[in-house]
Amino acid sequence: MAAIEIFRGVGPVPISFEFNSPVEGPATFVLSATAYAQSVGEIAITLVLDGGTPLGTARCWANQTGSHMSLITTFMPVELLKYKSHSMMLVSGATPTLTDSNDYFQVTLLY
């Protein structure tokens, strides 16, 4: 199994990026992220492939307001990733999720 980092950056979301798939077949995306909220509730960041259905969402519960928190690192399997250029987006996955330039995002591809 190989792993490549396909994105590393800072907020705010939404964030769009592209990558060239090194594989044609099954693969897994791994999302790590931070976010914060100004009210108690679930915070979440969703990963979207090629403008389609979301692949999955990294989540956490915010009890503290205004504090940047790590979301659970989330694995998102894909049955068939095509060997081509793909577009991806990181978007807010829940209200009251907020992000700014103090939030960090990493997407890794396992294949």
Phi and psi restraints in degrees (value plus and minus 20) as a CYANA .aco file:
   2 ALA   PHI    -134.5   -94.5
   2 ALA   PSI     138.3   178.3
   3 ALA   PHI    -157.0  -117.0
   3 ALA   PSI     115.1   155.1
   4 ILE   PHI    -153.9  -113.9
   4 ILE   PSI     118.8   158.8
   5 GLU   PHI     -99.7   -59.7
   5 GLU   PSI     101.9   141.9
   6 ILE   PHI    -123.6   -83.6
   6 ILE   PSI     -33.3     6.7
   7 PHE   PHI    -177.4  -137.4
   7 PHE   PSI     119.6   159.6
   8 ARG   PHI    -166.5  -126.5
   8 ARG   PSI     104.0   144.0
   9 GLY   PHI    -188.7  -148.7
   9 GLY   PSI    -195.6  -155.6
  10 VAL   PHI    -137.1   -97.1
  10 VAL   PSI     142.9   182.9
  11 GLY   PHI     -99.2   -59.2
  11 GLY   PSI    -195.2  -155.2
  12 PRO   PHI    -108.7   -68.7
  12 PRO   PSI     144.3   184.3
  13 VAL   PHI    -104.8   -64.8
  13 VAL   PSI     135.2   175.2
  14 PRO   PHI     -96.2   -56.2
  14 PRO   PSI     128.2   168.2
  15 ILE   PHI    -145.9  -105.9
  15 ILE   PSI     110.9   150.9
  16 SER   PHI    -133.6   -93.6
  16 SER   PSI     123.7   163.7
  17 PHE   PHI    -174.8  -134.8
  17 PHE   PSI     144.8   184.8
  18 GLU   PHI    -144.0  -104.0
  18 GLU   PSI     135.7   175.7
  19 PHE   PHI    -170.4  -130.4
  19 PHE   PSI     135.9   175.9
  20 ASN   PHI    -119.7   -79.7
  20 ASN   PSI     101.1   141.1
  21 SER   PHI     -89.9   -49.9
  21 SER   PSI     110.1   150.1
  22 PRO   PHI    -108.5   -68.5
  22 PRO   PSI     -14.1    25.9
  23 VAL   PHI    -161.8  -121.8
  23 VAL   PSI     130.6   170.6
  24 GLU   PHI    -140.3  -100.3
  24 GLU   PSI      84.4   124.4
  25 GLY   PHI     129.9   169.9
  25 GLY   PSI    -180.8  -140.8
  26 PRO   PHI     -88.5   -48.5
  26 PRO   PSI     125.4   165.4
  27 ALA   PHI    -174.7  -134.7
  27 ALA   PSI     147.0   187.0
  28 THR   PHI    -153.6  -113.6
  28 THR   PSI     109.8   149.8
  29 PHE   PHI    -113.8   -73.8
  29 PHE   PSI     122.2   162.2
  30 VAL   PHI    -142.4  -102.4
  30 VAL   PSI     102.1   142.1
  31 LEU   PHI    -132.3   -92.3
  31 LEU   PSI     107.5   147.5
  32 SER   PHI    -142.0  -102.0
  32 SER   PSI     118.6   158.6
  33 ALA   PHI    -177.2  -137.2
  33 ALA   PSI     143.0   183.0
  34 THR   PHI    -146.3  -106.3
  34 THR   PSI     138.0   178.0
  35 ALA   PHI    -183.8  -143.8
  35 ALA   PSI     156.5   196.5
  36 TYR   PHI    -167.4  -127.4
  36 TYR   PSI     155.2   195.2
  37 ALA   PHI    -164.1  -124.1
  37 ALA   PSI     135.4   175.4
  38 GLN   PHI    -120.6   -80.6
  38 GLN   PSI     -18.7    21.3
  39 SER   PHI    -164.7  -124.7
  39 SER   PSI     139.1   179.1
  40 VAL   PHI     -85.9   -45.9
  40 VAL   PSI     115.5   155.5
  41 GLY   PHI     139.5   179.5
  41 GLY   PSI     159.7   199.7
  42 GLU   PHI     -92.8   -52.8
  42 GLU   PSI     115.9   155.9
  43 ILE   PHI    -136.1   -96.1
  43 ILE   PSI     124.6   164.6
  44 ALA   PHI    -178.0  -138.0
  44 ALA   PSI     128.7   168.7
  45 ILE   PHI    -145.8  -105.8
  45 ILE   PSI     110.6   150.6
  46 THR   PHI    -128.7   -88.7
  46 THR   PSI     120.5   160.5
  47 LEU   PHI    -124.4   -84.4
  47 LEU   PSI     105.9   145.9
  48 VAL   PHI    -138.0   -98.0
  48 VAL   PSI     112.2   152.2
  49 LEU   PHI    -124.3   -84.3
  49 LEU   PSI     107.4   147.4
  50 ASP   PHI      31.9    71.9
  50 ASP   PSI      16.7    56.7
  51 GLY   PHI      48.0    88.0
  51 GLY   PSI      -9.6    30.4
  52 GLY   PHI    -118.3   -78.3
  52 GLY   PSI    -166.0  -126.0
  53 THR   PHI     -85.7   -45.7
  53 THR   PSI     118.3   158.3
  54 PRO   PHI     -77.9   -37.9
  54 PRO   PSI     120.0   160.0
  55 LEU   PHI     -97.2   -57.2
  55 LEU   PSI     -55.1   -15.1
  56 GLY   PHI     152.3   192.3
  56 GLY   PSI     156.6   196.6
  57 THR   PHI    -158.8  -118.8
  57 THR   PSI     110.6   150.6
  58 ALA   PHI    -108.9   -68.9
  58 ALA   PSI     112.2   152.2
  59 ARG   PHI    -152.8  -112.8
  59 ARG   PSI     144.0   184.0
  60 CYS   PHI    -185.6  -145.6
  60 CYS   PSI     142.4   182.4
  61 TRP   PHI    -124.0   -84.0
  61 TRP   PSI     108.0   148.0
  62 ALA   PHI    -116.8   -76.8
  62 ALA   PSI      87.8   127.8
  63 ASN   PHI    -109.2   -69.2
  63 ASN   PSI     -55.2   -15.2
  64 GLN   PHI    -110.0   -70.0
  64 GLN   PSI     119.5   159.5
  65 THR   PHI    -118.4   -78.4
  65 THR   PSI     127.6   167.6
  66 GLY   PHI      53.2    93.2
  66 GLY   PSI     -10.4    29.6
  67 SER   PHI    -131.4   -91.4
  67 SER   PSI     104.4   144.4
  68 HIS   PHI     -90.1   -50.1
  68 HIS   PSI     111.2   151.2
  69 MET   PHI    -148.5  -108.5
  69 MET   PSI     130.4   170.4
  70 SER   PHI     -97.7   -57.7
  70 SER   PSI     113.7   153.7
  71 LEU   PHI    -109.7   -69.7
  71 LEU   PSI     138.4   178.4
  72 ILE   PHI     -82.4   -42.4
  72 ILE   PSI     107.6   147.6
  73 THR   PHI     -80.5   -40.5
  73 THR   PSI     108.8   148.8
  74 THR   PHI    -143.0  -103.0
  74 THR   PSI     111.9   151.9
  75 PHE   PHI    -118.6   -78.6
  75 PHE   PSI     112.2   152.2
  76 MET   PHI    -149.5  -109.5
  76 MET   PSI      79.0   119.0
  77 PRO   PHI     -94.3   -54.3
  77 PRO   PSI     126.5   166.5
  78 VAL   PHI    -146.7  -106.7
  78 VAL   PSI     109.1   149.1
  79 GLU   PHI     -87.7   -47.7
  79 GLU   PSI     -62.0   -22.0
  80 LEU   PHI    -162.1  -122.1
  80 LEU   PSI      83.0   123.0
  81 LEU   PHI    -114.8   -74.8
  81 LEU   PSI     105.1   145.1
  82 LYS   PHI     -98.3   -58.3
  82 LYS   PSI     127.6   167.6
  83 TYR   PHI    -100.1   -60.1
  83 TYR   PSI      66.5   106.5
  84 LYS   PHI    -187.4  -147.4
  84 LYS   PSI    -196.9  -156.9
  85 SER   PHI    -100.1   -60.1
  85 SER   PSI     115.2   155.2
  86 HIS   PHI    -144.7  -104.7
  86 HIS   PSI     129.7   169.7
  87 SER   PHI    -124.9   -84.9
  87 SER   PSI     125.6   165.6
  88 MET   PHI    -154.8  -114.8
  88 MET   PSI     133.2   173.2
  89 MET   PHI    -154.3  -114.3
  89 MET   PSI     121.6   161.6
  90 LEU   PHI    -126.5   -86.5
  90 LEU   PSI     103.9   143.9
  91 VAL   PHI    -153.3  -113.3
  91 VAL   PSI     141.7   181.7
  92 SER   PHI     -83.4   -43.4
  92 SER   PSI     113.0   153.0
  93 GLY   PHI    -124.9   -84.9
  93 GLY   PSI     -21.3    18.7
  94 ALA   PHI    -185.6  -145.6
  94 ALA   PSI     130.6   170.6
  95 THR   PHI    -107.2   -67.2
  95 THR   PSI     111.0   151.0
  96 PRO   PHI    -128.1   -88.1
  96 PRO   PSI      20.2    60.2
  97 THR   PHI     -80.6   -40.6
  97 THR   PSI     110.0   150.0
  98 LEU   PHI    -148.5  -108.5
  98 LEU   PSI     128.8   168.8
  99 THR   PHI    -160.5  -120.5
  99 THR   PSI     135.5   175.5
 100 ASP   PHI    -169.8  -129.8
 100 ASP   PSI    -185.2  -145.2
 101 SER   PHI     -90.2   -50.2
 101 SER   PSI     -22.8    17.2
 102 ASN   PHI    -116.1   -76.1
 102 ASN   PSI     -13.5    26.5
 103 ASP   PHI    -128.3   -88.3
 103 ASP   PSI     122.6   162.6
 104 TYR   PHI    -140.1  -100.1
 104 TYR   PSI     127.7   167.7
 105 PHE   PHI    -158.2  -118.2
 105 PHE   PSI     120.4   160.4
 106 GLN   PHI    -161.4  -121.4
 106 GLN   PSI     113.1   153.1
 107 VAL   PHI    -143.9  -103.9
 107 VAL   PSI     106.8   146.8
 108 THR   PHI    -140.0  -100.0
 108 THR   PSI     123.4   163.4
 109 LEU   PHI    -128.7   -88.7
 109 LEU   PSI     104.7   144.7
 110 LEU   PHI    -126.4   -86.4
 110 LEU   PSI     112.1   152.1
